[in-house]
């Protein structure tokens, strides 16, 4: 039995007047304990997703690389199959003859200047007897298709084409070059309405250019403009020296000019050289093919000896037209 307190005695019989006890304060709710591995699991999940994405990217890149490699190999194979590894001028003409049935030979030589490997100058071979060629008249209505068939053959054989002139009313001219062969294709339309278009394909082996360049080298090495200038010079033909009036002297004139866009810029320009009795070559000066050197320019003993009795251009009303050497002659 519970003992009575003061309130029970004071408010006996009137319990409604008794003060109510304070309500109980609820106990604070406790959070469940934290999961120490939750953050770790989230990190591992993100890492897993990233790894899967990376793997997908790697596989995609490998497939693209493989596809690219297969395509590249196919293109290289095609190039290899369509380009003949080595050609000669004669073999090139034989290939062209399948499409062009010309029965004649070219009337003109190749004008293309070629820089032979190891040389610092260009060489032109003007001698027609060195050229392999096919030529003939083609009806004007078939001229374009005939020319295009030759072009396609040259492209197939791996030549690099450079067209210098073309058009329905103009002559056609194009160079075709490889490391081992140089060719020119030309069309002359001057007889188009009577005989047709005169078409020529002419080729030279690079070894022929090398032979001519070797012969040119002694005079090229003393040609002052080529030695001192930054421009490119070309020389036409093999040097053909002739004897001077005095014993031991030789003279030489050779066409020379700058080369621009695969063409000689001044084919009528001649370089004048002379050889002294000691066997050394010397450069004198240039002149136009149709103009003699002024007589006054032969102004020292060596030049007078080298060019004794050669024709020269009178100056200032003078009638003197020959280089005169008054010294001793052997």
C-alpha positions as CSV (number, residue, x, y, z in Angstrom):
1,X,0.0,0.0,0.0
2,X,1.4,3.4,-1.0
3,X,1.8,6.0,1.7
4,X,-0.3,9.3,1.4
5,X,1.4,12.5,0.6
6,X,0.4,16.0,1.6
7,X,-1.7,16.7,-1.6
8,X,-3.7,13.5,-1.1
9,X,-4.7,14.7,2.4
10,X,-5.3,18.4,1.4
11,X,-7.5,17.6,-1.5
12,X,-9.2,14.5,-0.2
13,X,-12.7,14.3,-1.6
14,X,-11.9,16.8,-4.3
15,X,-9.3,15.1,-6.5
16,X,-10.1,17.2,-9.5
17,X,-8.6,20.2,-7.7
18,X,-5.4,18.5,-7.1
19,X,-2.5,19.8,-9.4
20,X,-1.6,17.5,-12.2
21,X,1.8,16.0,-12.4
22,X,4.1,17.2,-15.2
23,X,3.9,15.0,-18.2
24,X,6.8,12.8,-18.8
25,X,9.4,14.2,-21.2
26,X,9.9,11.7,-24.1
27,X,13.3,10.1,-24.4
28,X,15.3,11.3,-27.4
29,X,15.2,9.0,-30.4
30,X,18.5,7.4,-31.2
31,X,19.7,7.1,-34.8
32,X,20.7,3.7,-36.0
33,X,24.5,3.2,-36.1
34,X,26.2,4.5,-39.3
35,X,27.3,2.0,-41.9
36,X,31.1,2.4,-42.2
37,X,31.2,0.7,-45.6
38,X,28.5,2.7,-47.3
39,X,30.9,5.3,-48.8
40,X,33.4,2.6,-49.8
41,X,30.6,0.7,-51.7
42,X,29.6,3.9,-53.5
43,X,33.2,4.6,-54.6
44,X,33.6,1.0,-55.8
45,X,30.4,1.3,-57.8
46,X,31.5,4.5,-59.6
47,X,34.9,3.0,-60.2
48,X,33.3,-0.1,-61.8
49,X,31.1,2.0,-64.1
50,X,34.2,4.0,-65.2
51,X,36.1,0.8,-65.9
52,X,33.3,-0.5,-68.0
53,X,33.1,2.7,-70.0
54,X,36.9,2.8,-70.5
55,X,36.8,-0.8,-71.8
56,X,34.1,0.1,-74.2
57,X,36.1,3.0,-75.5
58,X,39.3,0.9,-75.9
59,X,37.4,-1.8,-77.9
60,X,35.9,0.9,-80.1
61,X,39.3,2.5,-80.8
62,X,40.9,-0.9,-81.6
63,X,38.1,-1.7,-84.1
64,X,38.5,1.7,-85.8
65,X,42.3,1.3,-85.9
66,X,41.9,-2.1,-87.5
67,X,39.5,-0.8,-90.0
68,X,41.8,2.1,-90.9
69,X,44.8,-0.2,-91.2
70,X,42.9,-2.6,-93.6
71,X,41.9,0.4,-95.7
72,X,45.4,1.9,-95.8
73,X,47.0,-1.5,-96.7
74,X,44.5,-1.8,-99.5
75,X,45.3,1.6,-100.9
76,X,49.1,0.9,-100.8
77,X,48.5,-2.4,-102.5
78,X,46.6,-0.7,-105.3
79,X,49.4,1.9,-105.7
80,X,52.0,-0.9,-105.9
81,X,49.9,-2.9,-108.4
82,X,49.5,0.1,-110.7
83,X,53.0,1.5,-110.6
84,X,55.7,-0.3,-112.5
85,X,58.7,-0.6,-110.2
86,X,61.3,0.2,-112.9
87,X,60.8,1.4,-116.4
88,X,63.0,2.4,-119.4
89,X,62.1,4.9,-122.1
90,X,61.8,2.0,-124.6
91,X,59.4,0.1,-122.3
92,X,57.3,3.2,-121.7
93,X,56.8,3.7,-125.5
94,X,55.9,0.0,-125.8
95,X,53.2,0.5,-123.2
96,X,51.9,3.6,-125.0
97,X,51.9,1.7,-128.4
98,X,49.0,-0.4,-127.1
99,X,46.8,2.6,-127.2
100,X,48.5,4.9,-129.7
101,X,49.3,3.3,-133.1
102,X,51.6,6.0,-134.4
103,X,53.9,4.7,-137.1
104,X,56.4,7.6,-137.2
105,X,59.1,9.1,-135.0
106,X,59.1,12.4,-133.1
107,X,60.3,15.4,-135.0
108,X,61.3,17.4,-131.9
109,X,63.4,16.6,-128.9
110,X,62.4,16.8,-125.2
111,X,62.7,20.3,-123.8
112,X,62.3,19.3,-120.1
113,X,65.2,20.3,-117.9
114,X,66.0,17.5,-115.4
115,X,68.1,17.8,-112.3
116,X,70.1,14.6,-112.0
117,X,70.6,13.2,-108.5
118,X,73.8,14.6,-107.0
119,X,73.9,17.7,-109.3
120,X,73.1,21.3,-108.5
121,X,72.0,22.2,-112.0
122,X,69.6,21.1,-114.6
123,X,70.3,19.3,-117.9
124,X,68.5,19.4,-121.2
125,X,69.2,16.7,-123.8
126,X,68.5,18.2,-127.3
127,X,69.7,15.3,-129.4
128,X,66.8,13.6,-131.1
129,X,68.8,10.4,-131.7
130,X,68.7,9.7,-127.9
131,X,64.9,9.8,-127.8
132,X,62.5,6.9,-127.8
133,X,59.2,8.0,-129.5
134,X,56.0,7.4,-131.3
135,X,54.3,9.9,-133.6
136,X,51.6,10.3,-136.2
137,X,48.5,12.2,-137.4
138,X,45.3,11.7,-135.5
139,X,41.9,12.7,-136.9
140,X,40.8,15.9,-135.2
141,X,37.5,14.4,-133.9
142,X,39.6,11.6,-132.2
143,X,42.5,13.7,-131.0
144,X,41.2,14.4,-127.5
145,X,40.2,10.8,-126.8
146,X,43.6,9.6,-128.2
147,X,45.5,12.0,-126.0
148,X,43.5,11.0,-122.9
149,X,44.2,7.3,-123.5
150,X,47.9,8.1,-123.5
151,X,47.6,10.2,-120.3
152,X,45.8,7.3,-118.5
153,X,48.5,4.9,-119.5
154,X,51.2,7.3,-118.2
155,X,49.2,7.7,-115.0
156,X,49.0,4.0,-114.6
157,X,52.7,3.6,-115.0
158,X,53.3,6.0,-112.1
159,X,54.3,9.2,-114.0
160,X,53.7,12.6,-112.5
161,X,51.9,14.8,-115.1
162,X,52.4,18.6,-115.5
163,X,50.4,20.2,-118.3
164,X,51.8,23.4,-119.8
165,X,49.4,24.1,-122.6
166,X,46.0,22.7,-123.6
167,X,42.7,23.8,-125.2
168,X,40.5,23.0,-128.1
169,X,42.3,25.6,-130.3
170,X,45.8,25.4,-129.0
171,X,48.7,23.0,-129.1
172,X,48.9,20.6,-126.2
173,X,52.1,20.1,-124.2
174,X,52.7,18.1,-121.0
175,X,55.6,16.6,-119.1
176,X,55.5,13.2,-117.5
177,X,58.3,12.4,-115.1
178,X,59.5,9.5,-113.0
179,X,62.8,8.9,-111.3
180,X,64.0,6.7,-114.1
181,X,62.2,8.1,-117.2
182,X,61.2,11.6,-118.5
183,X,58.6,11.9,-121.3
184,X,56.8,14.7,-123.2
185,X,53.4,14.5,-124.9
186,X,52.6,17.1,-127.5
187,X,49.9,17.9,-130.1
188,X,50.4,20.2,-133.1
189,X,47.1,21.4,-134.6
190,X,48.5,23.4,-137.5
191,X,47.4,20.7,-140.0
192,X,44.2,19.8,-138.2
193,X,41.8,20.5,-141.1
194,X,44.0,18.7,-143.7
195,X,45.8,15.9,-142.1
196,X,44.7,15.9,-138.5
197,X,46.6,16.7,-135.2
198,X,50.2,15.7,-135.2
199,X,50.8,13.9,-131.9
200,X,54.1,12.9,-130.4
201,X,55.1,11.0,-127.3
202,X,58.8,11.1,-126.6
203,X,60.8,9.7,-123.7
204,X,64.4,9.6,-122.4
205,X,66.1,7.5,-119.7
206,X,67.4,9.3,-116.7
207,X,70.8,7.7,-117.3
208,X,71.0,9.7,-120.5
209,X,70.5,12.9,-118.6
210,X,73.2,11.7,-116.1
211,X,75.7,11.2,-119.0
212,X,75.1,14.7,-120.3
213,X,75.3,16.2,-116.8
214,X,78.7,14.5,-116.3
215,X,80.0,16.1,-119.5
216,X,78.6,19.5,-118.5
217,X,80.1,19.5,-115.0
218,X,83.6,21.0,-115.8
219,X,82.1,24.2,-117.3
220,X,79.2,24.4,-114.8
221,X,81.7,24.4,-112.0
222,X,83.3,27.7,-113.3
223,X,80.1,29.3,-114.5
224,X,80.1,32.4,-112.2
225,X,76.4,33.2,-112.2
226,X,75.5,29.6,-111.1
227,X,78.2,29.6,-108.4
228,X,77.3,33.0,-106.9
229,X,73.6,33.2,-107.4
230,X,70.8,31.4,-105.5
231,X,68.8,30.7,-108.7
232,X,68.7,27.4,-110.6
233,X,70.5,27.1,-113.9
234,X,70.1,24.7,-116.7
235,X,72.5,23.7,-119.5
236,X,71.5,22.3,-122.9
237,X,73.5,19.6,-124.6
238,X,76.9,18.1,-124.4
239,X,79.8,20.6,-124.5
240,X,81.4,20.7,-127.9
241,X,84.7,22.6,-127.6
242,X,86.7,23.6,-130.7
243,X,90.3,24.7,-131.1
244,X,91.4,28.3,-130.8
245,X,93.9,30.0,-133.1
246,X,96.7,29.6,-130.6
247,X,98.1,26.2,-129.6
248,X,96.6,24.8,-126.4
249,X,93.5,26.9,-126.3
250,X,90.0,25.6,-126.8
251,X,86.7,27.5,-127.0
252,X,83.2,26.5,-126.0
253,X,79.7,28.0,-126.3
254,X,76.8,26.2,-124.6
255,X,73.2,27.3,-124.1
256,X,72.5,28.2,-120.5
257,X,69.7,30.0,-118.6
258,X,67.8,30.1,-115.4
259,X,65.1,27.4,-114.9
260,X,61.6,28.4,-113.9
261,X,58.6,26.2,-113.7
262,X,60.4,23.3,-115.4
263,X,61.4,25.5,-118.4
264,X,64.5,27.2,-119.6
265,X,63.7,30.9,-119.5
266,X,66.2,32.0,-122.2
267,X,67.2,29.2,-124.5
268,X,69.0,31.6,-126.9
269,X,71.4,32.6,-124.2
270,X,75.0,31.2,-124.6
271,X,77.7,30.9,-122.0
272,X,81.2,31.5,-123.4
273,X,84.1,29.4,-122.0
274,X,87.7,28.9,-122.9
275,X,90.3,26.4,-121.9
276,X,94.0,27.4,-121.3
277,X,97.0,25.2,-122.1
278,X,97.1,24.0,-118.5
279,X,93.8,22.2,-119.1
280,X,91.7,24.5,-116.9
281,X,88.3,25.9,-118.1
282,X,87.4,29.6,-117.5
283,X,84.2,31.5,-117.9
284,X,84.2,34.6,-120.1
285,X,80.6,35.9,-120.3
286,X,77.1,35.3,-121.7
287,X,75.8,36.5,-125.1
288,X,72.7,36.2,-127.1
289,X,72.9,33.6,-129.9
290,X,72.4,36.3,-132.6
291,X,74.7,39.0,-131.1
292,X,78.5,38.9,-131.1
293,X,80.5,40.1,-128.1
294,X,81.8,43.7,-128.5
295,X,85.4,43.7,-129.6
296,X,86.3,46.1,-126.8
297,X,85.5,43.4,-124.2
298,X,88.5,41.3,-125.2
299,X,90.6,43.6,-123.0
300,X,93.4,41.5,-121.5
301,X,96.2,39.3,-122.8
302,X,94.6,36.0,-121.8
303,X,91.3,36.8,-123.6
304,X,93.2,38.0,-126.7
305,X,95.2,34.8,-126.8
306,X,92.1,32.6,-126.2
307,X,89.9,34.3,-128.7
308,X,92.5,35.3,-131.3
309,X,90.9,35.7,-134.8
310,X,87.4,35.2,-133.5
311,X,84.6,37.4,-134.8
312,X,83.5,40.3,-132.6
313,X,81.0,43.2,-132.7
314,X,82.5,46.5,-133.8
315,X,81.8,49.4,-131.4
316,X,81.6,53.2,-132.0
317,X,82.0,53.2,-135.7
318,X,85.0,51.0,-135.7
319,X,85.5,48.6,-138.6
320,X,87.4,46.1,-136.5
321,X,85.4,42.9,-136.4
322,X,88.0,40.4,-135.4
323,X,89.9,39.8,-132.1
324,X,93.5,40.6,-132.8
325,X,96.4,39.2,-131.0
326,X,99.8,40.7,-132.0
327,X,102.0,38.5,-129.8
328,X,104.1,35.5,-130.6
329,X,102.3,32.5,-132.1
330,X,103.6,29.0,-132.0
